[in-house]
Amino acid sequence: MPDTQRQQIMSALGVRLGTIRTANGYRTNIGANVLEDPVDEQEPGDLPVVMYRDMDMSTEKFMSRHQHTLSIEVGVTLQAAAPLPEIRKVVDDMHKAIGVDIQFGGLCTLTSPPTSSWDVYGDGADLVTGIIFKFTIEYRTTEWTT
């Protein structure tokens, strides 16, 4: 049985995030380590890491179809207290990556621009910078499918 449209969208998002590399015209190489909703905490040697997940979904009837809105969260963790110029590069790369194709090859109807926030966590050798991006992806399916 083929993947649900929701799973296809999440898989496509993971592939897209993996393209964030300087060799592809981006400012950073955060796409080198991309994980979908990891269970284990990441070790300092695994950083930077991009973690993504679909948080929730709302559904409305749209004519004879269903209109779904997925809430997406992408977290980027960088080693140590990253300087602001580096954080801004990551934010720019994320906007660029999401904006490459807001319909993900026809899988969805609309992707909203992401909001972002960042903070520094931990202390000493465990100090990391976390950047959180939130956005929505809208798509339509036949009734009673996702």
C-alpha positions in Angstrom: 0.0 0.0 0.0 1.4 3.4 -0.9 2.3 6.0 1.8 -0.4 8.4 2.9 -0.2 11.9 1.4 0.8 13.2 4.8 3.8 10.8 4.9 4.8 11.7 1.4 4.9 15.4 2.4 7.0 14.6 5.5 9.4 12.5 3.5 9.7 15.3 0.9 10.4 17.8 3.6 13.2 15.6 5.0 14.7 15.3 1.5 14.4 19.1 1.1 16.1 19.8 4.4 18.9 17.5 3.4 19.7 19.7 0.5 20.8 22.6 2.7 24.5 22.5 1.9 26.9 25.1 0.6 27.5 22.9 -2.5 23.8 23.5 -3.3 24.0 27.3 -3.0 23.1 27.6 0.7 25.1 29.5 3.3 25.5 26.6 5.7 25.8 22.8 5.8 23.0 22.1 8.3 21.5 19.6 5.9 24.3 17.1 6.5 22.4 15.6 9.5 18.6 15.5 9.2 16.4 13.4 11.4 12.6 13.0 11.6 11.4 13.3 15.2 14.4 11.5 16.8 13.9 9.7 20.1 17.5 10.0 21.4 19.2 13.2 22.4 22.0 14.1 20.0 25.6 14.0 21.0 27.9 17.1 20.5 29.7 15.3 17.8 26.4 14.9 15.8 25.9 18.7 15.6 24.7 20.6 13.7 21.5 18.6 13.4 18.2 19.4 11.9 15.2 17.6 13.5 11.7 17.9 12.0 8.2 16.7 12.8 4.5 17.3 12.2 3.0 18.5 15.4 -0.7 18.4 14.7 -3.2 18.5 11.9 -6.6 20.2 11.4 -9.1 19.0 8.8 -12.0 20.8 7.2 -14.4 19.8 4.5 -13.7 21.4 1.1 -16.3 20.7 -1.4 -16.1 16.9 -1.9 -12.6 16.7 -0.4 -10.9 17.3 2.9 -8.5 20.3 3.4 -5.7 19.4 5.9 -3.4 21.9 7.6 -0.2 20.3 9.1 1.7 22.3 11.8 5.4 21.6 11.2 8.2 22.3 13.6 11.9 22.2 12.5 14.6 22.4 15.1 18.2 23.2 14.3 20.9 22.6 17.0 24.3 24.2 16.6 27.4 23.6 18.8 28.1 26.2 21.4 26.7 29.7 21.5 26.5 30.4 17.8 27.2 34.1 16.9 24.2 36.0 15.5 25.6 36.2 12.0 25.7 32.3 11.9 22.1 32.1 13.3 21.0 34.5 10.6 22.6 32.3 7.9 20.6 29.3 9.2 17.4 31.3 9.2 18.0 32.5 5.7 18.8 28.9 4.5 15.6 27.6 6.0 13.5 30.2 4.3 15.2 29.6 1.0 14.8 25.8 1.3 11.1 26.0 2.2 10.5 28.5 -0.5 12.1 26.5 -3.3 8.8 24.8 -4.1 5.9 25.7 -1.7 3.7 22.9 -3.2 6.4 20.2 -2.7 6.0 18.9 -6.3 2.2 19.0 -6.2 1.8 17.2 -2.8 0.3 20.3 -1.1 -1.5 23.5 -2.0 0.4 25.9 0.2 3.3 26.2 2.6 3.4 29.2 4.9 6.6 31.1 5.5 8.3 30.0 8.8 8.5 31.9 12.0 11.7 31.4 14.0 13.1 31.8 17.5 16.4 30.9 19.0 18.0 30.4 22.4 21.2 29.1 24.0 20.9 26.1 26.3 23.2 24.2 28.6 26.6 25.2 30.1 30.2 24.6 29.6 31.0 21.8 27.1 27.3 21.1 26.7 26.4 24.6 25.5 24.3 24.6 22.3 22.2 27.0 20.2 18.7 25.9 19.3 16.7 27.5 16.5 13.0 26.6 16.2 11.1 27.1 12.9 7.3 26.7 12.8 5.1 26.8 9.7 2.1 25.1 8.1 1.5 23.0 5.1 -1.9 22.7 3.5 -3.1 19.9 1.3 -6.2 18.2 0.1 -7.2 14.6 -0.1 -10.3 12.5 -0.9 -12.7 12.4 2.1 -11.6 10.4 5.1 -7.9 9.9 4.1 -4.8 11.8 5.1 
